[in-house]
Amino acid sequence: MMKITNIQANCGDSFLIEDTDDPRKLLLDCGFKFTYQYKIKQLTSSVDYLILTHSDEDHIHGAIPLIEETPHKFTVGKVYVNVPSSYEVGAEGGNISIHQAITLENLLNKKEISYQGLLAGMTVNISENISLEIISPSKEDLEYFINKYKEVKESSSPDPISKTSIIIPLEELAGNKDAYKSKKSDFTNAASIAFILKYKDRNLLFLGDAHPTVVTDYLEARGFSESKRYAFDYIKLSHHGSVTSISEKFISMISCSNYIVSTNGGKARSMHPSRETLAKLALNVERNGGNDINFFFNYPVEEITARNGLLISSEEMNKHKIKLIEQSSFYIK
């Protein structure tokens, strides 16, 4: 059996993946510093694999104290992270967390912890039953990201998502055009590591903050399309369910009834998940696990709606067979 824990990291990401038939563990992202201090350390004091999907602070910041406490208070085996060998950049926190990435890379070298990058097409074997098929980033997108890192002067702006009292019907939202940014303007997320986790005969898609076109390009190259969809048991939504991280083409190429969301609702003008994302999936995606479509949250739905507004009304849930479920642990047989 495989256990997945969607660790509470406020508006960040952190997942602990364990094979109960094998002692090896995978930690996927570390959220913020408090995520490590108050959440990760309560679950485990060692992992065999650590994957940091990209350099946004809500994914990478918690890895800094984790590495600082290695090996005396925490032990870590192999680290996978895409970082350039050096930077000459001036930036202040925010979405492109240059300073945290530099600190992390220096710490890994100081502690003599081996690390390597991941590119689309690679395979990582976690245990006898668990393997990862890397689908993002492409070599070209990673190279562009590294070059741009040296030019960036300030962090990118957050998604223009804010709380509103105007409730737009799901049917209208589901028909909206794609809202994702170009890869060149969203190069940090275009370089995000994403993978298909294969456990026995199960397929789970972990998207990190991956750009939708990178994902669909990979799936298309593998022969998947609207007439030949990739069936997933679970999908961890990209960028906490942001509307800028999903596309009509992606929805047309997959079949899935279960979606995992990692967020407490977000903050300021960057609030997640987007009601539009949920609408597009609920009304347009092919369901492969029964009549219902399920969205799993690692924070109370009431807390999320209080922060960023209505997600799905009870009437809409009944009409479209949508379930909002508060669940942070998953057991996959």
C-alpha positions in Angstrom: 0.0 0.0 0.0 1.2 3.5 -0.7 0.4 6.4 1.7 0.4 10.0 0.5 0.3 12.8 3.0 -0.7 16.3 1.7 1.1 18.3 4.4 -0.4 21.6 5.6 1.9 24.3 4.3 -0.5 27.3 4.2 -0.4 28.4 0.5 2.6 26.1 -0.2 3.2 22.5 -1.2 4.7 19.6 0.7 3.9 15.9 0.2 5.3 12.8 2.0 5.0 9.6 -0.1 5.6 6.2 1.5 5.4 2.6 0.4 4.2 0.6 3.3 5.9 -2.5 1.9 9.2 -0.7 1.6 10.9 1.6 4.2 11.9 4.2 1.6 10.3 7.6 1.7 9.9 10.5 -0.8 9.5 14.1 0.3 8.1 16.3 -2.4 8.7 20.0 -1.7 9.0 21.5 1.8 6.6 24.5 1.9 7.8 27.3 4.1 10.2 27.2 7.0 7.4 26.7 9.5 6.3 23.7 7.4 9.5 21.9 8.2 9.6 22.9 11.8 6.0 22.2 12.7 4.7 19.7 10.2 7.4 17.7 8.4 9.4 17.0 11.6 6.3 15.6 13.2 5.9 13.1 10.5 9.4 11.8 9.9 13.1 12.5 10.8 14.4 11.0 7.6 13.7 10.6 3.9 15.4 8.7 1.2 14.5 11.1 -1.6 13.8 14.8 -1.7 12.4 16.5 -4.8 12.1 20.3 -4.9 10.0 21.0 -7.9 11.1 24.6 -8.4 12.5 27.7 -6.7 9.3 29.4 -5.5 9.5 30.1 -1.8 6.3 28.2 -1.0 8.0 25.0 -2.2 11.7 25.5 -1.4 11.9 27.6 1.8 11.3 24.8 4.2 14.2 22.8 2.7 16.7 25.3 4.1 16.2 24.4 7.8 15.9 20.7 6.8 19.3 20.7 5.1 20.7 22.8 8.0 19.7 20.1 10.4 21.1 17.3 8.3 22.4 14.8 9.4 22.2 15.3 13.1 18.4 15.9 13.5 17.2 15.0 10.0 18.7 12.6 7.4 18.1 12.9 3.7 19.4 10.6 0.9 19.2 11.7 -2.7 18.2 15.3 -3.6 16.6 16.3 -6.9 16.5 20.0 -7.7 17.0 22.1 -10.8 19.4 24.9 -9.8 22.1 26.7 -11.8 25.6 26.4 -10.5 25.9 30.1 -9.8 23.8 33.4 -9.9 24.4 37.1 -10.1 21.0 38.3 -9.3 19.3 40.9 -7.1 15.8 40.1 -5.9 13.6 40.3 -2.9 11.7 37.2 -1.9 8.4 36.8 -3.6 7.6 34.2 -6.2 11.1 33.9 -7.6 13.0 33.1 -4.5 16.5 33.7 -5.7 18.1 34.0 -2.2 16.5 30.9 -0.9 17.7 28.9 -4.0 21.3 30.2 -3.6 21.2 29.4 0.2 19.9 25.9 -0.5 22.5 25.2 -3.2 25.3 26.4 -0.9 24.0 24.3 1.9 23.9 21.2 -0.2 27.5 21.7 -1.2 28.6 22.5 2.3 26.9 19.4 3.7 28.3 17.3 0.7 24.8 16.1 -0.1 24.7 14.9 -3.7 22.0 16.4 -5.9 21.0 16.3 -9.5 18.4 17.9 -11.9 15.5 16.2 -13.5 14.3 16.6 -17.1 11.3 15.3 -19.0 11.8 11.7 -20.1 13.8 10.6 -17.1 12.7 7.9 -14.7 13.3 7.8 -10.9 12.8 4.5 -9.1 11.7 5.2 -5.5 10.9 1.6 -4.4 10.1 -1.7 -5.9 6.5 -0.5 -6.5 7.0 3.3 -7.0 8.6 4.9 -10.0 8.4 8.5 -11.3 8.1 9.4 -15.0 9.4 13.0 -15.3 7.2 15.0 -17.7 8.5 18.5 -17.0 10.6 20.6 -17.6 11.9 20.1 -21.1 15.6 20.8 -21.6 14.8 23.9 -23.6 12.5 25.4 -20.9 15.1 24.6 -18.1 17.9 26.3 -20.1 15.7 29.4 -20.7 14.9 29.5 -17.0 18.5 29.3 -15.9 19.5 32.1 -18.4 16.6 34.3 -17.2 17.6 33.8 -13.6 20.7 35.8 -14.3 18.7 38.7 -15.7 15.8 38.9 -13.2 15.8 42.1 -11.1 12.5 41.6 -9.2 10.0 38.9 -8.5 7.1 38.1 -10.8 3.7 39.5 -10.0 1.1 37.2 -8.3 -1.8 35.8 -10.1 -4.6 38.4 -10.3 -7.0 36.5 -8.2 -9.0 38.2 -5.5 -12.0 37.7 -3.4 -15.2 38.9 -5.0 -18.9 39.0 -4.0 -20.0 38.5 -7.6 -20.8 34.8 -8.1 -20.5 33.8 -11.8 -22.3 30.6 -12.7 -20.2 27.5 -13.2 -21.5 27.0 -16.7 -20.2 30.4 -17.7 -16.8 29.9 -16.0 -16.4 26.5 -17.6 -16.6 28.1 -21.0 -14.0 30.8 -20.4 -10.9 30.9 -22.6 -7.6 29.8 -21.3 -5.9 32.3 -19.0 -2.4 30.9 -18.7 0.6 33.1 -19.3 3.2 32.6 -22.0 6.1 30.3 -21.0 8.6 33.1 -21.4 6.7 35.3 -19.0 6.1 32.4 -16.6 9.5 30.7 -16.9 9.8 29.7 -13.3 6.7 27.5 -13.5 7.7 26.3 -17.0 10.8 24.9 -15.3 8.8 23.2 -12.5 9.4 19.5 -12.1 6.2 17.4 -12.7 5.9 13.7 -12.9 3.6 10.7 -13.3 3.9 8.5 -10.2 3.4 4.9 -11.0 2.4 2.6 -8.2 1.6 -1.0 -9.3 -1.2 -0.4 -11.8 -2.1 3.1 -10.6 -1.1 6.4 -12.2 -1.0 9.6 -10.2 -0.1 13.0 -11.8 1.9 15.4 -9.6 2.1 18.8 -11.4 4.1 21.0 -9.0 3.5 24.4 -10.5 4.0 23.2 -14.0 3.0 25.2 -17.0 0.0 23.5 -18.9 1.7 23.6 -22.3 4.8 21.8 -21.1 2.5 19.0 -19.8 0.4 18.8 -22.9 3.4 18.8 -25.2 4.8 15.8 -23.3 1.5 13.9 -23.3 1.0 14.7 -27.0 4.5 13.4 -27.8 3.6 10.2 -26.0 0.6 9.7 -28.3 -2.2 11.0 -26.0 -5.0 13.2 -27.4 -8.7 13.9 -27.1 -9.4 10.5 -28.6 -6.8 8.7 -26.5 -6.8 10.2 -23.0 -4.4 9.4 -20.2 -6.4 7.9 -17.3 -5.2 9.1 -13.9 -6.3 7.8 -10.5 -5.4 11.2 -8.9 -4.1 14.5 -10.1 -2.4 17.0 -7.8 -3.4 20.3 -9.4 -0.7 22.7 -10.6 -0.1 25.9 -8.6 -2.8 25.2 -6.0 -5.6 25.2 -8.6 -4.8 28.5 -10.2 -6.7 29.3 -13.4 -3.4 30.3 -15.0 -2.1 26.7 -14.7 -4.8 24.8 -16.6 -5.8 24.6 -20.2 -8.6 23.4 -22.4 -6.1 21.1 -24.2 -4.9 19.6 -20.9 -8.5 18.8 -19.8 -9.2 17.2 -23.2 -6.2 14.9 -22.9 -6.9 13.4 -19.5 -9.5 11.3 -17.7 -9.7 11.6 -13.9 -12.2 12.0 -11.1 -10.0 12.8 -8.2 -8.1 16.1 -7.7 -5.7 17.0 -4.9 -5.4 20.7 -3.9 -2.7 22.0 -1.5 -3.7 25.4 -0.1 -5.3 27.2 2.8 -6.9 29.6 0.4 -3.9 31.8 -0.5 -3.1 35.4 0.5 -3.5 39.0 -0.7 -4.2 39.1 -4.4 -3.1 35.5 -5.0 -5.9 33.3 -3.8 -6.4 29.6 -4.6 -8.0 27.5 -5.8 -9.8 29.4 -8.5 -13.5 28.7 -8.8 -13.0 28.8 -12.5 -10.5 25.9 -12.4 -12.9 23.8 -10.5 -15.7 24.7 -12.9 -13.7 23.8 -16.0 -12.8 20.4 -14.5 -16.2 19.6 -13.1 -18.1 20.4 -16.3 -15.5 19.5 -19.0 -13.3 16.7 -17.9 -13.9 13.0 -18.6 -14.5 11.2 -15.3 -13.1 7.8 -14.9 -14.0 6.8 -11.3 -17.8 6.8 -11.2 -20.3 9.7 -11.4 -18.8 12.0 -8.9 -15.8 14.4 -9.3 -13.9 14.8 -6.1 -11.7 17.7 -4.9 -9.5 16.9 -1.9 -8.3 19.7 0.4 -5.7 19.7 3.1 -7.4 22.6 5.0 -11.0 23.0 6.0 -13.1 24.1 3.0 -14.9 26.6 5.3 -11.5 28.2 6.0 -10.7 28.4 2.3 -14.0 29.9 1.3 -13.8 32.5 4.2 -10.4 33.6 2.7 -11.2 33.7 -1.0 -14.9 33.3 -1.5 -17.3 30.6 -2.7 -15.9 27.5 -4.4 -18.9 25.4 -5.2 -22.5 25.9 -3.8 -24.5 23.0 -2.4 -26.9 23.4 -5.3 -24.0 23.2 -7.8 -22.6 20.1 -6.0 -25.9 18.3 -6.4 -26.4 19.4 -9.9 -23.0 18.5 -11.2 -22.1 15.7 -8.8 -19.2 17.6 -7.2 -17.7 16.7 -3.8 -15.4 19.0 -1.8 -13.6 16.7 0.6 -11.3 17.6 3.5 -8.7 14.8 3.4 -4.9 15.1 3.7 -3.9 11.4 3.8 -4.5 8.9 0.9 -4.0 5.2 1.0 -3.5 3.7 -2.5 -3.7 -0.1 -2.9 
